[in-house]
């Protein structure tokens, strides 16, 4: 979609909500997700062998977190805590922010809009990354996943609703920038807008079909459009 459309979406936006893994940071770039998933599967297997075997079938740490409540409260707590530790380690090894992300954060902040990060990653890992790269001053609110409540991760709108409340902005005036269909679904559930970030081939169609108001292929587009919105 064109920059005019992007500018129109941003022009109607009072608070910009950034997803973290994708639009801001490639979380597992230096500490691969399959390695983290394998460690979590091993941990889960100590609580429930059958569930652990199921967990070995995925490379996605978040899917193992979603599975973990089936192993009971202790298993859920152990997986949440191990995943959070792995994420904090990962963001220290992840390298610099996604190209254009810092400019987008700066432009949103400079425009007077509220800025929040809403993530299925832990609050601790988001904050660690922002501090490491000197970006904390650009973000009003960080809302990571609700500890021990994996069902509240996106596509559930919980984190978006919490962020909107904390920045005192109606959800209809919020726009989420996210790189997954679940981000778009979460934004739609709040009545807010979404900008799909197609950072891999094939994502443009998926994000558009999910109902993103506009789809971009570079985070730099956000800063460029912010000046004309």
N, C-alpha and C positions, 0 to 999 in steps of 0.2 A: 504494500500500500504506500501511497505517496507521503511526502513530508508534510503536505498541507493537512492531511488527515491526522497525522501524528501531532502536529501543532494544535489542531482543533481539540483532540483528546486532552492534551496537556493544558490547553487554555481553560478547560472546564474542571481542572484538577486543583484542589487546595492542599492535598497531602499525597505525596508520592511514596508508595510502599514498594520496597525492593525485595524480591526474593534474594537469597544469599548465594546458594550453590548454583552457579551458572552466570547470573548477571553481575555478581560482584567478585566471586572467588571460585576457582576450580578446586574445591575442597580436597579431593583425593588425588590431585595431580602428582604429589610426591610421596604419598603413602596410600598405595592403590586400594580401592574399595574391595576388590576380591580378597585381599589379604586380611582386611578388617573383618569382612564377612566370615572368613574361615575361623578367625579367632573367636568371634561371637558364637558361631555354630559349636565350636569346641566347648565354650562356656555353657551354652544352653544344654548340651548333651550331658553335662554333669548333673543337671536337674531332671532331665527327661530324655532318655536315650532316643525314643522314637521321634520326638520333636527335634532333637539335635540332628537326626538323620534327614529330616525334612529341610532343616535349615542349611544343610550342606548343599542342597540343590539350588541355592541362589547366590549370586555374587553381590547382591544389594543389601548392605547393612540395615537399611531402613525396613526392608521386608522381614528381617530377622527380629527387629524390634517389634514389628506388628504381630509376629508369631508368639513372642515371648510370654504374653499373659496366659496362654494356654498351659504353660508350665507352672503357673502359680505365682503368687506375689513375690517370693524370693527370686525366682527366675527373672521376672520382669525387672526387679530392682537391680539385679546383677548385670543384665544386658544393658539397661539404661546407663548405668555407671561406667561399664566398660566401653560402650559406644562414645559416651561423652569424653572419656580420656583419649580415645583414639582420634576423635575429631579435633581436640585441642592440639594433639601431636601433629595431625595432618595439616592443619592450617599454618603451622609454623614451617612446614616443608612445602607448602603449596606454591610458593613463588609470588610474584606481584599480583595486584588486582587485575581483573579482566580488562583488556584494552577498552578505554572509553568509560569505564565504570566510575573512576574518580571524577572525571569531567562531568558526568551525569549527576553525581552526588553534589558536586560543587555548584552546578547550575541550578539544581532544585533548591538548594539552600540559599543561594544568592537571590533567587526569585521571590523569596519570602514564603515559599511553600513549606509545610511540615515534611519531614523526612523520617521514614521508619524502615527498619529491616524486619521482615516477617519470614521466618525460616522453619523448615522441618529439622534443621540442625539445632544443636543445643545453643542456648544463649551464651554459655561459656566460650564456645569455640568462635562464635561471631564476634564477641567482645575481644577475644584474644587477637583475632585477625585485624580488627579495627585499630587496636592499640599498637600492634606491631608495625602497621603501615601509617600511623599518624592520622587516622581518619575519624576518630571518635567524635571530634567536634562537628562533623558534618551530619551526624545522625541524632535526631531527637530521641528516638525510642528503638530499642532492640527487643523483639519478641521472638524468642526461640520456641522450640516445641515445649509443650507442657510436660514436665517430668512425670514419668510413670503413667501417662495417659496417651499412648500411641494412637488411639482412635481419634484424638483431637488434632492430629497432623493434617495438613492440607491433603485431600480436597475439602476436609472440614473447614469451615470459615473461622474457627475459634481464634487463630492468631491474628487474622485481619480485623476481626471485631474488637479484640483487645487493643491492637495498635490504634485503631480509629478512636477508641475511647480515650486512650492515653494522650493522643495529640489533639483531643477535643475537636474532632472533625467528623461530620456525618459520613457514613460509608458511601453514600451516593456521590460525595465529593472527593473520594479516594480513588487512585489508580494504582494497580499492582503491576509491576514489571516482573514477569516470570518466564522461565524457559520450558515449562512443562504444562501439559494439559490439566494437571491437578491444580496448578496455580490459577489458570483461567476459570476452572470450575469453582474454586474457592471465591474468587472475585465476583463471579456471577451470583453466587449464593448470598452475597452481601448487598447486591444491587449496585455495586461499584463497577468501575471500568477496569480493563486489563490491556496491557501492551505485551504481546507475545515476543519473546526474544528467541529467534530461530538461530541457535548457535551451532546447529548441525544440519547436514542435508536431510530433507524430508520433514523437518519440523514446521516449515512455513504452512504447509497444508494442514497438518495436524492441529496446530494452534489456531489457524483460521477456522477450521471445521468445529473446533471446540467453542468458538464464539469470541475470540480475542477481538477487541475493538480495532486494533491495528497490529501488524506484525512487522518487526524490524529484524535486521540481520547483523547490526552492529550497535553496541551500546553508545557509541559516539553520536548516533542519530538523536539520542535523547537530549544531549547538551545542545546540539545544533538547533533542534526544534524549540527548545525551551526559550530561546531568545526571541522567537517570533510568535510565542503563544501568549 
